[in-house]
Amino acid sequence: MNIVEITKEPVELYKILKFEGMVASGGEAKMAVAEGHVLVNGEVETRKRRKIVSGDMIEFGDEKIQVQRA
């Protein structure tokens, strides 16, 4: 599991997927979320603009990241 530090809260889910290189583009991130391929805190999340805050865990494919405030 990787730790991702954010400098402000909240951050939209699709932006984290894009900036962390889990997907190639913002459009791909939005599609992955809309199709139910992303878990937030162990539950399927389909809201691409879901607000992510410190302590949230995101899972996509084989990757897991924990979000922390810098």
C-alpha positions as CSV (number, residue, x, y, z in Angstrom):
1,M,0.0,0.0,0.0
2,N,1.3,3.5,-0.9
3,I,0.8,6.6,1.2
4,V,-0.4,9.7,-0.7
5,E,0.0,13.1,0.9
6,I,-2.4,15.9,0.1
7,T,-1.9,19.5,1.0
8,K,-5.6,20.5,1.0
9,E,-8.8,18.7,1.7
10,P,-11.0,17.6,0.1
11,V,-9.7,16.3,-3.2
12,E,-12.0,14.7,-5.9
13,L,-11.5,11.0,-6.3
14,Y,-10.8,11.1,-10.1
15,K,-8.0,13.6,-9.6
16,I,-6.2,11.4,-7.2
17,L,-6.4,8.4,-9.6
18,K,-5.0,10.6,-12.4
19,F,-2.3,12.4,-10.4
20,E,-1.0,9.2,-8.8
21,G,-0.7,7.5,-12.2
22,M,-3.3,4.8,-11.6
23,V,-4.9,5.8,-14.9
24,A,-3.6,7.6,-18.0
25,S,-6.1,10.5,-18.0
26,G,-8.9,12.2,-16.2
27,G,-11.4,10.8,-18.6
28,E,-10.1,7.3,-18.0
29,A,-10.3,7.9,-14.2
30,K,-13.9,9.1,-14.5
31,M,-14.9,6.1,-16.6
32,A,-13.2,3.6,-14.1
33,V,-15.1,5.2,-11.2
34,A,-18.5,5.4,-13.1
35,E,-18.1,1.7,-14.0
36,G,-17.6,0.7,-10.4
37,H,-14.0,-0.4,-10.6
38,V,-12.8,1.8,-7.7
39,L,-13.3,1.1,-4.0
40,V,-13.2,3.8,-1.3
41,N,-12.8,2.6,2.3
42,G,-13.7,-0.9,1.1
43,E,-16.9,0.0,-0.7
44,V,-17.6,0.4,-4.5
45,E,-17.7,4.1,-5.3
46,T,-19.4,5.4,-8.5
47,R,-19.2,9.1,-7.8
48,K,-16.2,10.4,-9.7
49,R,-16.3,13.7,-7.8
50,R,-16.4,12.0,-4.4
51,K,-14.6,14.1,-1.9
52,I,-11.5,12.3,-0.5
53,V,-10.1,13.4,2.8
54,S,-7.2,12.3,5.1
55,G,-7.7,8.7,6.3
56,D,-9.5,7.5,3.2
57,M,-8.2,4.3,1.4
58,I,-8.6,4.0,-2.4
59,E,-8.3,0.7,-4.2
60,F,-8.1,0.3,-8.0
61,G,-7.0,-2.9,-9.6
62,D,-4.0,-4.2,-7.7
63,E,-3.2,-0.8,-6.2
64,K,-4.1,0.5,-2.8
65,I,-3.4,4.0,-1.5
66,Q,-3.9,5.6,1.8
67,V,-4.5,9.4,1.8
68,Q,-2.9,11.5,4.5
69,R,-2.8,15.3,5.0
70,A,0.8,16.6,4.5
